[in-house]
Amino acid sequence: MHRDTSNSDRAETARDADHFRFLLSTQKPLLRVDEVASHLVCGKDSVYKLIEEGTLETHQGDSPRAHHRVTSRSVLGYLAKTAKYDPPNFRRIILHLVKRLPEQDRRALIEETKKL
């Protein structure tokens, strides 16, 4: 029997995404600075500082007038990094994030982890 892997992958992603609802209340891939500030419970100046430091990843649209948007995955990563909790499924949450990184980023992460 042939299994449609794209449907299977989508179902797994949807199932795994439930683990992140407690961290970020939106499923949007890109967020405005004011939305990020709301999620991080800080001011917009703090968000801009995190962007300048490279802590938060941004994406700018094709239009020259487009405003920078912050990726949800970088906000999730920041929340996970700065969280003061120890959920029992933390390893699975981290694997979920890593699995969805581009291959080049995954390889770089593996190399950096070996240095710990």
C-alpha positions, 0 to 999 in steps of 0.5 A: 500500500502506497502512503502519501508522505506529504499528508503524513508529514503535514499531520505530524507537523500539525500534531507536533505544533501543539507542543508550541502553543503554550509558547506562541499563541499564533501560527503565523510564520512572520510577525510584526515587531509590535506582535513580537513585543506582545509575545515577549512582554517587552517594548518594541525597542527591546525587539529591535535590539534583539534583531540587531544582535541577531537573536531574532531572525527577520525577513523583508518582503519584495517591496522596497517599502515592506517592513521587516517581519520577525520569523515565528521560529526565531521567537519560539527559539528565543522563548525556549532559550530564555524559559525558566521551566523544564517540561518533560518533553523538552527533548522532543520540542527541541527535535521538532525545531531542529527537524524543520531547520534547513539542512545547512543550519542543521549541519552547523548546529550539529557541529556546534553541539559537538564543541560543547 
